[in-house]
Amino acid sequence: METLELLIAPLRDGLYAIMMPVSNFIWSYILVYLLLGAGLLFTIMTRGMQFRLFRHMAYVTFTARGAGEGISGFQAFATSMAARVGTGNLAGVALALWIGGPGAIFWMWVTALLGFATAFIESTLAQVYKHRNEDGVFRGGPAYYIERCLGWRWLGALFAVFLVIAYGLAFNAAQSNTIAQGMNGAFGIPNWLTGVVIAILSGFVIYGGLKSVARTAEKIVPAMAIAYLLVALWILVNNLSAVPDMLSLIVMSAFGLGPAVGGAAGYAIKAAMENGVKRGLFSNEAGMGSTPNAAAQATVKHPAAQGLVQSFGVFVDTVVICSCTAVVILLSGVYERLLSESAGDSIEGIQLTQDAMVDHLGSFGEIFIALAILFFAFTSILANFSFSSVNIEYLFRRHAKKAVSVFRVIVLAMVLLGSVAELSVVWDFADLAMGLMATTNLFAILIMGPIAVSVLKDYERQRREGIKEPLFDPAILKRPELVDDDVWPVKEGKEE
């Protein structure tokens, strides 16, 4: 074992020497500002669609049922939420609080607010440029719309590689790692045993294909989200008098007006912003290019309808679920106690969340968080496979079925390995892959944004005319020939 460590250590250190500077540069100097800038630009271009259409978003989300042999709009929403609602909501929020201070929560909210518009743009583009697969389920996403609209297959392939690395490998390992830690802390179950069980359960679902993932997500995601929300609301009501001070601390800390954090010299604005945006993006995934892979699978009558559904998902994920975790931690005595006793020390995010829940609910709190992590992260693994397999098919078009079969085995292997891996290594690798992936997607949608805006204008025009469920006609596009006519046929009388 020692010999193996001696052989691996130089390789690991060399990888870190290359990986960490690149990752830090992307997150510190490019992606944080690109993400917020793109969100602001899309908010202006869509005339603040997240404010104007919020009620309609909710209505479309919960009425998007029925899709024949395909996947319904709500199932696509549930699949994307399965990916969003995972370790980022529990362990990720805790880590952001510890490293960036309470101000990180404020920047999570800002990221979400601007992310509404970004999520709409990317998901609408995925719907417009999707194609019908032989299994009856649509395929689409950034790799597809980059190639079809921009004509850059090389960039589409690059994005697909980044996504497969991030979701098929790193993120699945991270989700498995967090489940294993939670189950070990609550029930004393060995990490490796948890990994084996999760791999077996995942295998049953992913070998059923994308429809199986969507059906499973549709059943589990709403129930687990509601349960977590109810517990957080109970804690909030029982600590109502402390809420104003908590909100004040969050806002003041976001602008460097708070006490010391995690060994740093004050709540630096940069630390709060960087960690808040990073964990916000990891959680709600707006602009990352992941959820469009689920959005494209939905059978809908107009691309903007699914764009609005995915936009609403950002609200549910960050404004609701992530805020629940922040409330649980900040209203407990655990955070302040750790800050005074262990400032500067590294912590495991899920342990902080568990300890805070125990502070509120006693021993039941640890069990509840372990079960929440189990379901949150398990469904994330399924959704991660869904996203990744779509991009594996894109990369290996002529041998798609064989490639996906091999990839299933790799995914399950990563689940096993992730359960016993060191968390920091997994998260650092995930951060780099996510950064490269998001940068590629944001670059593309900044170019193609006007297309999604024209689709939104068409959707709103039809609603003003009294059409309850607008129908999409690709003739409104400048280049309708880039759209598959068997997916979005041009209406009679409008063909050139």
MARPA-936036 format. One record per residue (C-alpha): residue in one letter; residue number from 1; y, x, z. Coordinates in pm, whole numbers, plus 50000, padded with zeros to 5 digits. Each point is the difference from the previous one (the first is absolute). Layout:
N
SITE resn resi north  east    up
SITE    A  NUM     Y     X     Z
...
! end
This chain:
496
SITE resn resi north  east    up
SITE    M    1 50000 50000 50000
SITE    E    2 50238 50284 50088
SITE    T    3 49919 50172 49670
SITE    L    4 50081 49679 49812
SITE    E    5 50331 49970 50184
SITE    L    6 50085 50360 49910
SITE    L    7 49938 49923 49633
SITE    I    8 50190 49670 49999
SITE    A    9 50302 50111 50208
SITE    P   10 50164 50222 49730
SITE    L   11 49953 49725 49741
SITE    R   12 50150 49739 50233
SITE    D   13 50292 50223 50094
SITE    G   14 50068 50080 49635
SITE    L   15 49994 49631 49912
SITE    Y   16 50245 49924 50280
SITE    A   17 50229 50283 49889
SITE    I   18 50033 49832 49659
SITE    M   19 49971 49634 50099
SITE    M   20 50244 49973 50290
SITE    P   21 50312 50151 49835
SITE    V   22 49948 49777 49695
SITE    S   23 49943 49691 50212
SITE    N   24 50299 50072 50224
SITE    F   25 50226 50060 49700
SITE    I   26 49896 49675 49830
SITE    W   27 50049 49790 50314
SITE    S   28 50310 50173 50136
SITE    Y   29 50202 50052 49683
SITE    I   30 49866 49767 49731
SITE    L   31 49798 49697 50098
SITE    V   32 50197 49862 50295
SITE    Y   33 50318 49981 49793
SITE    L   34 49822 49899 49679
SITE    L   35 49824 49716 50179
SITE    L   36 50313 49866 50168
SITE    G   37 50210 50053 49687
SITE    A   38 49750 49819 49777
SITE    G   39 49977 49713 50248
SITE    L   40 50378 49966 50009
SITE    L   41 50026 50016 49620
SITE    F   42 49730 49735 49950
SITE    T   43 50164 49781 50265
SITE    I   44 50324 50012 49799
SITE    M   45 49821 49948 49666
SITE    T   46 49814 49693 50131
SITE    R   47 50316 49869 50173
SITE    G   48 49843 50026 50344
SITE    M   49 49682 49813 49913
SITE    Q   50 49856 50068 50346
SITE    F   51 50281 49793 50153
SITE    R   52 50037 49733 49731
SITE    L   53 49631 49929 49947
SITE    F   54 49845 50065 50341
SITE    R   55 49898 49638 50066
SITE    H   56 49859 49971 49648
SITE    M   57 49803 50323 50051
SITE    A   58 49827 49850 50301
SITE    Y   59 49929 49675 49814
SITE    V   60 49852 50177 49696
SITE    T   61 49789 50227 50222
SITE    F   62 49826 49723 50190
SITE    T   63 49952 49768 49701
SITE    A   64 49860 50266 49763
SITE    R   65 49643 49868 50007
SITE    G   66 49740 49936 49733
SITE    A   67 49929 50240 49714
SITE    G   68 49681 49880 49830
SITE    E   69 49773 50300 49952
SITE    G   70 50275 50250 50076
SITE    I   71 50192 50097 50313
SITE    S   72 50265 49763 50135
SITE    G   73 50354 50101 50088
SITE    F   74 49923 49962 50370
SITE    Q   75 49683 50210 49973
SITE    A   76 50203 50275 49831
SITE    F   77 50254 49966 50282
SITE    A   78 49720 50026 50260
SITE    T   79 49858 50308 49826
SITE    S   80 50339 50173 49998
SITE    M   81 50056 49899 50365
SITE    A   82 49659 50144 50087
SITE    A   83 50128 50337 49877
SITE    R   84 50342 49962 50161
SITE    V   85 49885 49879 50341
SITE    G   86 49804 50295 50133
SITE    T   87 50057 50319 50194
SITE    G   88 50365 50011 49893
SITE    N   89 50065 49686 50204
SITE    L   90 49839 50125 50321
SITE    A   91 49949 50376 50010
SITE    G   92 50273 50072 49743
SITE    V   93 50270 49804 50184
SITE    A   94 49907 50174 50325
SITE    L   95 50025 50343 49837
SITE    A   96 50336 49911 49844
SITE    L   97 50128 49893 50343
SITE    W   98 49880 50320 50163
SITE    I   99 50129 50242 49737
SITE    G  100 50311 49816 49881
SITE    G  101 50085 49794 50309
SITE    P  102 50075 49625 50017
SITE    G  103 50252 50047 49718
SITE    A  104 49707 50042 49761
SITE    I  105 49933 49627 50040
SITE    F  106 50350 49921 49871
SITE    W  107 49938 50209 49688
SITE    M  108 49664 49828 49955
SITE    W  109 50187 49671 49986
SITE    V  110 50252 50140 49751
SITE    T  111 49714 50130 49786
SITE    A  112 49840 49656 50006
SITE    L  113 50325 49817 49920
SITE    L  114 50058 50212 49692
SITE    G  115 49626 50010 49928
SITE    F  116 49996 49627 49925
SITE    A  117 50174 50064 49668
SITE    T  118 49799 50313 49921
SITE    A  119 49670 49818 50061
SITE    F  120 50113 49718 49774
SITE    I  121 50088 50235 49714
SITE    E  122 49675 50198 50003
SITE    S  123 49772 49697 50050
SITE    T  124 50171 49799 49726
SITE    L  125 49960 50291 49758
SITE    A  126 49631 50020 50092
SITE    Q  127 49960 49632 49912
SITE    V  128 50186 50028 49669
SITE    Y  129 49796 50294 49871
SITE    K  130 49656 49915 50142
SITE    H  131 49688 49956 49788
SITE    R  132 49689 49787 50031
SITE    N  133 49678 50178 50098
SITE    E  134 49651 49893 49895
SITE    D  135 49919 49883 50356
SITE    G  136 50274 49736 49978
SITE    V  137 50234 50186 50239
SITE    F  138 50328 50143 49870
SITE    R  139 50078 50370 50030
SITE    G  140 50344 50155 50025
SITE    G  141 50237 50208 50210
SITE    P  142 50233 50299 49960
SITE    A  143 49758 50206 49790
SITE    Y  144 49969 49712 49756
SITE    Y  145 50368 49905 49976
SITE    I  146 50108 50363 49975
SITE    E  147 49776 50054 49698
SITE    R  148 50058 49663 49835
SITE    C  149 50375 49976 50045
SITE    L  150 50109 50364 49998
SITE    G  151 49717 50134 49783
SITE    W  152 49930 50284 50246
SITE    R  153 49627 49997 50065
SITE    W  154 50025 50347 50154
SITE    L  155 50234 49864 50270
SITE    G  156 49782 49693 50048
SITE    A  157 49698 50226 50046
SITE    L  158 50193 50220 50244
SITE    F  159 50088 49695 50209
SITE    A  160 49638 49882 49990
SITE    V  161 49880 50338 50128
SITE    F  162 50252 49994 50286
SITE    L  163 49896 49646 50093
SITE    V  164 49628 50080 49997
SITE    I  165 50060 50305 50221
SITE    A  166 50222 49802 50239
SITE    Y  167 49809 49671 50020
SITE    G  168 49647 50090 49906
SITE    L  169 49993 50314 50213
SITE    A  170 50281 50063 50251
SITE    F  171 50091 49646 50105
SITE    N  172 49641 49886 50033
SITE    A  173 49930 50299 50221
SITE    A  174 50311 49922 50207
SITE    Q  175 49899 49635 50047
SITE    S  176 49646 50098 50102
SITE    N  177 50138 50264 50236
SITE    T  178 50220 49746 50179
SITE    I  179 49719 49744 50030
SITE    A  180 49773 50267 50152
SITE    Q  181 50265 50106 50252
SITE    G  182 50067 49640 50100
SITE    M  183 49633 49913 50047
SITE    N  184 49937 50323 50191
SITE    G  185 50294 49939 50233
SITE    A  186 49911 49635 50069
SITE    F  187 49620 50003 50002
SITE    G  188 49896 50368 50010
SITE    I  189 49828 49972 49659
SITE    P  190 49953 50342 49834
SITE    N  191 50230 50055 49704
SITE    W  192 49716 50083 49764
SITE    L  193 49817 49675 50083
SITE    T  194 50312 49797 49927
SITE    G  195 50030 50182 49668
SITE    V  196 49644 49911 49905
SITE    V  197 50044 49629 50086
SITE    I  198 50334 49973 49815
SITE    A  199 49852 50173 49694
SITE    I  200 49709 49754 49992
SITE    L  201 50225 49693 50039
SITE    S  202 50239 50134 49736
SITE    G  203 49711 50060 49763
SITE    F  204 49890 49636 50018
SITE    V  205 50344 49887 49882
SITE    I  206 50103 50264 49746
SITE    Y  207 49670 49980 49814
SITE    G  208 50092 49637 49931
SITE    G  209 50303 50109 49794
SITE    L  210 50368 49901 50007
SITE    K  211 49929 49628 50047
SITE    S  212 49793 50078 50309
SITE    V  213 50287 50204 50145
SITE    A  214 50249 49719 49929
SITE    R  215 49778 49732 50159
SITE    T  216 49943 50211 50312
SITE    A  217 50371 50081 50036
SITE    E  218 50093 49633 49959
SITE    K  219 49783 49910 50301
SITE    I  220 50078 50287 50238
SITE    V  221 50365 50095 49939
SITE    P  222 50175 49672 50099
SITE    A  223 49791 49959 50316
SITE    M  224 50057 50354 50126
SITE    A  225 50374 49994 49925
SITE    I  226 50050 49670 50185
SITE    A  227 49800 50120 50302
SITE    Y  228 50205 50320 50027
SITE    L  229 50327 49809 49961
SITE    L  230 49909 49752 50276
SITE    V  231 49918 50278 50248
SITE    A  232 50327 50181 49921
SITE    L  233 50198 49676 50039
SITE    W  234 49836 49940 50339
SITE    I  235 50106 50349 50112
SITE    L  236 50351 49943 49863
SITE    V  237 50043 49670 50187
SITE    N  238 49874 50156 50324
SITE    N  239 50255 50282 49969
SITE    L  240 50288 49799 49856
SITE    S  241 50262 50146 50234
SITE    A  242 49929 50352 49871
SITE    V  243 50032 49909 49630
SITE    P  244 50382 50047 49964
SITE    D  245 49979 50353 50145
SITE    M  246 49706 50079 49770
SITE    L  247 50189 49886 49689
SITE    S  248 50308 50196 50108
SITE    L  249 49788 50313 50049
SITE    I  250 49849 49964 49652
SITE    V  251 50336 49965 49824
SITE    M  252 50181 50269 50202
SITE    S  253 49714 50247 49960
SITE    A  254 50005 49952 49624
SITE    F  255 50342 50164 49996
SITE    G  256 49930 50278 50250
SITE    L  257 50136 49821 50306
SITE    G  258 49695 50016 50227
SITE    P  259 49824 50228 50251
SITE    A  260 49765 50287 49908
SITE    V  261 49685 49931 49798
SITE    G  262 49668 50180 49978
SITE    G  263 50154 50336 50092
SITE    A  264 50276 49977 49735
SITE    A  265 50366 50052 50094
SITE    G  266 50099 49633 49991
SITE    Y  267 49914 49719 49765
SITE    A  268 50099 50180 49681
SITE    I  269 50094 49757 49726
SITE    K  270 49797 50199 49751
SITE    A  271 49685 49986 50214
SITE    A  272 50038 49627 50060
SITE    M  273 50071 49925 49635
SITE    E  274 49731 50225 49857
SITE    N  275 49726 49873 50230
SITE    G  276 50110 49638 49976
SITE    V  277 50011 50003 49621
SITE    K  278 49677 50198 49972
SITE    R  279 49802 49772 50230
SITE    G  280 50171 49693 49856
SITE    L  281 49891 50102 49652
SITE    F  282 49650 50086 50118
SITE    S  283 49979 49655 50156
SITE    N  284 50166 49760 49751
SITE    E  285 49940 50225 49696
SITE    A  286 50303 49867 49807
SITE    G  287 50069 50240 49715
SITE    M  288 49686 50202 50059
SITE    G  289 49822 49840 49705
SITE    S  290 49695 49881 50193
SITE    T  291 50048 49624 50034
SITE    P  292 50070 49948 49627
SITE    N  293 49631 50075 49948
SITE    A  294 49922 49687 50204
SITE    A  295 50289 49798 49855
SITE    A  296 49871 50051 49646
SITE    Q  297 49665 49843 50090
SITE    A  298 50153 49659 50078
SITE    T  299 49966 49709 49759
SITE    V  300 50350 49847 49991
SITE    K  301 50220 49811 49754
SITE    H  302 50299 50234 50024
SITE    P  303 50018 50370 50097
SITE    A  304 50300 49942 50226
SITE    A  305 49796 49762 50217
SITE    Q  306 49764 50280 50107
SITE    G  307 50295 50238 50030
SITE    L  308 50151 49764 50258
SITE    V  309 49666 49973 50182
SITE    Q  310 49971 50378 50032
SITE    S  311 50363 50023 50108
SITE    F  312 49927 49758 50285
SITE    G  313 49715 50230 50102
SITE    V  314 50255 50269 50093
SITE    F  315 50155 49757 50248
SITE    V  316 49667 49908 50158
SITE    D  317 49891 50361 50028
SITE    T  318 50307 50181 50131
SITE    V  319 50240 49742 50141
SITE    V  320 49719 49808 50172
SITE    I  321 49692 50217 50067
SITE    C  322 50168 50342 50043
SITE    S  323 50266 49842 50222
SITE    C  324 49722 49853 50214
SITE    T  325 49868 50351 50069
SITE    A  326 50349 50129 50078
SITE    V  327 50054 49712 50244
SITE    V  328 49668 50067 50174
SITE    I  329 50081 50372 50045
SITE    L  330 50370 49983 50087
SITE    L  331 49962 49714 50249
SITE    S  332 49728 50189 50187
SITE    G  333 50058 50282 50247
SITE    V  334 49770 50233 49809
SITE    Y  335 50254 50128 49747
SITE    E  336 50264 50102 50257
SITE    R  337 49736 50152 50227
SITE    L  338 49860 50215 49719
SITE    L  339 50351 50100 49895
SITE    S  340 50079 50129 50348
SITE    E  341 49662 50163 50066
SITE    S  342 49881 50122 49659
SITE    A  343 50313 50057 49792
SITE    G  344 49920 50232 49710
SITE    D  345 49625 49943 50017
SITE    S  346 49805 49860 49706
SITE    I  347 49834 49663 50049
SITE    E  348 49747 49780 49824
SITE    G  349 50184 49695 49869
SITE    I  350 49728 49745 50065
SITE    Q  351 49964 50119 50360
SITE    L  352 50370 49931 50068
SITE    T  353 49963 49648 49861
SITE    Q  354 49686 49940 50203
SITE    D  355 50157 50131 50322
SITE    A  356 50303 49776 49947
SITE    M  357 49780 49695 49946
SITE    V  358 49804 50084 50316
SITE    D  359 50330 50016 50188
SITE    H  360 50064 49638 49895
SITE    L  361 49652 49847 49997
SITE    G  362 49785 50220 50221
SITE    S  363 49656 50108 49876
SITE    F  364 50001 49718 49744
SITE    G  365 50288 50177 49824
SITE    E  366 49788 50302 49910
SITE    I  367 49722 49779 49868
SITE    F  368 50244 49786 49800
SITE    I  369 50163 50300 49830
SITE    A  370 49660 50150 49920
SITE    L  371 49893 49674 49834
SITE    A  372 50335 49966 49820
SITE    I  373 49965 50352 49863
SITE    L  374 49641 49927 49900
SITE    F  375 50097 49702 49784
SITE    F  376 50336 50134 49880
SITE    A  377 49861 50336 49891
SITE    F  378 49669 49863 49871
SITE    T  379 50174 49765 49756
SITE    S  380 50231 50288 49903
SITE    I  381 49696 50204 49898
SITE    L  382 49887 49712 49776
SITE    A  383 50343 49964 49840
SITE    N  384 50029 50376 49956
SITE    F  385 49677 49989 49802
SITE    S  386 50136 49714 49788
SITE    F  387 50316 50194 49912
SITE    S  388 49813 50324 49938
SITE    S  389 49726 49851 49783
SITE    V  390 50262 49847 49769
SITE    N  391 50142 50347 49945
SITE    I  392 49657 50160 49964
SITE    E  393 49940 49753 49716
SITE    Y  394 50333 50104 49849
SITE    L  395 49911 50369 50013
SITE    F  396 49643 49957 49868
SITE    R  397 50036 49718 49749
SITE    R  398 49691 50075 49795
SITE    H  399 49777 50046 50304
SITE    A  400 50175 49768 50246
SITE    K  401 49689 49842 50153
SITE    K  402 49827 50333 50063
SITE    A  403 50317 50151 50141
SITE    V  404 50053 49711 50242
SITE    S  405 49635 50022 50111
SITE    V  406 50044 50367 50089
SITE    F  407 50336 49927 50162
SITE    R  408 49845 49739 50233
SITE    V  409 49778 50273 50146
SITE    I  410 50299 50235 50043
SITE    V  411 50200 49728 50180
SITE    L  412 49718 49935 50247
SITE    A  413 49963 50375 50056
SITE    M  414 50371 50027 50082
SITE    V  415 49963 49715 50250
SITE    L  416 49722 50196 50173
SITE    L  417 50188 50332 49996
SITE    G  418 50327 49841 50108
SITE    S  419 49847 49860 50316
SITE    V  420 49944 50350 50139
SITE    A  421 50289 50190 49835
SITE    E  422 50313 50130 50175
SITE    L  423 50271 49733 49970
SITE    S  424 50291 50233 49928
SITE    V  425 49825 50150 49698
SITE    V  426 49924 49656 49859
SITE    W  427 50355 49870 50052
SITE    D  428 50163 50314 49853
SITE    F  429 49784 49974 49689
SITE    A  430 50075 49628 49972
SITE    D  431 50374 50066 50032
SITE    L  432 49997 50247 49710
SITE    A  433 49792 49779 49771
SITE    M  434 50210 49695 50085
SITE    G  435 50322 50191 49934
SITE    L  436 49890 50120 49656
SITE    M  437 49872 49655 49909
SITE    A  438 50315 49818 50113
SITE    T  439 50230 50247 49824
SITE    T  440 49814 49950 49670
SITE    N  441 50009 49620 50029
SITE    L  442 50365 49980 50105
SITE    F  443 50101 50218 49705
SITE    A  444 49820 49760 49765
SITE    I  445 50126 49671 50145
SITE    L  446 50358 50126 50007
SITE    I  447 49971 50023 49620
SITE    M  448 49816 49667 49959
SITE    G  449 50189 49803 50263
SITE    P  450 50210 49799 49749
SITE    I  451 49680 49850 49856
SITE    A  452 49901 49852 50336
SITE    V  453 50356 49875 50052
SITE    S  454 49989 49814 49665
SITE    V  455 49669 49842 50106
SITE    L  456 50160 49886 50327
SITE    K  457 50295 49849 49812
SITE    D  458 49757 49805 49777
SITE    Y  459 49812 49874 50308
SITE    E  460 50320 49887 50172
SITE    R  461 50134 49837 49680
SITE    Q  462 49686 49788 49970
SITE    R  463 50023 49897 50365
SITE    R  464 50364 49894 49952
SITE    E  465 49882 49787 49708
SITE    G  466 49768 49815 50237
SITE    I  467 49674 50173 49906
SITE    K  468 49801 50024 50326
SITE    E  469 49757 50267 49871
SITE    P  470 50172 50211 49733
SITE    L  471 49789 50126 49709
SITE    F  472 50045 50350 49861
SITE    D  473 50075 50061 49636
SITE    P  474 50002 50371 49905
SITE    A  475 50248 49917 49721
SITE    I  476 50276 50052 50259
SITE    L  477 49915 50371 50003
SITE    K  478 50159 50247 49760
SITE    R  479 49654 50126 49903
SITE    P  480 49753 49712 50049
SITE    E  481 49742 50182 49786
SITE    L  482 49930 50231 50298
SITE    V  483 49857 49705 50194
SITE    D  484 49637 49888 49951
SITE    D  485 50014 49673 49806
SITE    D  486 49674 49876 50155
SITE    V  487 50164 50033 50343
SITE    W  488 50352 49877 49920
SITE    P  489 49995 49822 49659
SITE    V  490 50330 49941 49824
SITE    K  491 50084 49627 49997
SITE    E  492 49970 49818 49670
SITE    G  493 50310 50010 49790
SITE    K  494 50123 50324 50157
SITE    E  495 49784 50248 49815
SITE    E  496 50193 50221 49763
! end
